[in-house]
Amino acid sequence: QVQLVESGGGWVQPGGSLRLSCAASTSRFISDMGWYRQAPGNQRELVATQTRGGSPNYADSVKGRFVVSRDNAKNTVILQMSSLKPEDTAVYSCHARVYSHGSRDYWGQGTQVTVSS
């Protein structure tokens, strides 16, 4: 069983910055790794993901403000969030697609990000 351990998150004022980190408890091959979020009353949505060796993919709402980066050797992913807005408030969850005799999706427990004054 693979665990995704998240850290970071919390409260920040509009315009501020936060950094989320996620580490996978496996050395197996991970193709996609990144972040999704879910605000109350909304469906979970993609924030930013990066395929192994590929370019990052961002939601239009975060382009130019968020940066996702992976360390393939360590199976970790970081989301650097800047110029945060109240509408970025949500539970952010790490995601990883792990390959071992086929692929399987894993999710972190989620971390709350609150942007308010």
C-alpha positions in Angstrom: 0.0 0.0 0.0 1.3 3.4 -1.0 0.9 6.4 1.3 1.1 10.0 0.2 2.2 12.2 3.1 1.3 15.9 2.7 2.6 18.9 4.6 2.0 22.6 4.4 -1.2 24.4 4.0 -2.9 26.7 6.6 -4.3 30.2 6.6 -2.9 33.1 4.6 -4.2 36.6 3.7 -5.1 37.4 0.0 -1.9 38.0 -2.0 0.1 35.7 0.2 2.0 32.5 -0.5 2.0 28.9 0.7 3.9 25.8 -0.1 2.5 22.3 -0.1 4.7 19.2 -0.1 3.8 15.6 -0.8 6.0 12.5 -0.4 5.1 9.0 -1.7 6.1 6.0 0.5 7.2 4.0 -2.5 10.2 3.8 -4.9 7.9 2.4 -7.7 7.4 4.2 -10.9 5.0 7.1 -10.7 3.7 8.5 -14.0 1.5 11.4 -12.9 1.9 13.3 -9.7 0.3 16.5 -8.6 -2.5 18.3 -6.7 -6.2 18.5 -6.8 -8.6 20.6 -4.6 -12.1 20.6 -3.5 -14.0 23.5 -2.1 -17.3 23.1 -0.1 -20.2 22.3 -2.4 -17.9 21.8 -5.4 -16.4 18.8 -7.2 -12.8 18.0 -6.9 -10.8 19.7 -9.6 -7.3 19.5 -11.0 -4.9 22.2 -9.8 -1.5 21.2 -11.2 0.0 17.9 -12.2 3.2 16.8 -13.9 3.9 13.6 -15.8 7.3 12.0 -15.3 9.7 13.8 -17.7 6.9 15.9 -19.1 5.6 19.4 -18.9 3.3 20.5 -16.0 -0.4 20.9 -16.5 -2.2 23.7 -14.7 -5.8 24.7 -14.2 -6.5 28.0 -16.0 -7.4 29.6 -12.7 -3.9 29.1 -11.2 -1.7 29.7 -14.2 1.0 32.3 -13.5 0.4 32.0 -9.8 1.2 28.4 -8.9 4.2 26.3 -9.7 4.4 22.5 -9.4 7.7 20.6 -9.3 8.6 17.0 -8.9 11.7 15.1 -7.7 11.4 11.8 -9.5 14.2 10.2 -7.5 12.5 10.9 -4.2 8.9 10.6 -5.5 7.9 14.0 -4.1 5.9 16.8 -5.5 5.7 20.5 -4.3 3.1 23.1 -5.1 4.3 26.6 -4.6 1.3 28.9 -4.4 1.6 32.7 -4.8 -0.8 35.6 -5.2 -3.4 33.6 -3.4 -7.1 34.5 -3.7 -10.1 33.8 -1.5 -11.4 31.5 -4.2 -8.3 29.3 -3.8 -9.7 28.2 -0.4 -10.2 24.5 -0.5 -8.9 21.1 0.7 -5.8 20.3 -1.4 -5.0 16.6 -2.0 -1.9 15.1 -3.4 -2.4 12.5 -6.2 0.0 9.9 -7.6 -0.5 7.3 -10.3 1.7 4.4 -9.3 2.7 1.5 -11.7 3.2 -2.0 -10.4 1.6 -4.7 -12.5 -0.7 -2.1 -13.9 -1.5 1.4 -12.6 -3.4 2.5 -9.5 -4.3 6.0 -8.3 -3.4 7.1 -4.7 -4.6 10.1 -2.8 -3.3 12.0 0.2 -5.5 12.8 3.2 -5.9 16.4 2.2 -4.7 19.6 3.7 -6.8 22.7 4.2 -5.8 26.0 2.5 -7.7 29.1 3.7 -7.3 32.5 2.1 -9.0 35.3 3.9 -8.5 38.6 5.5 
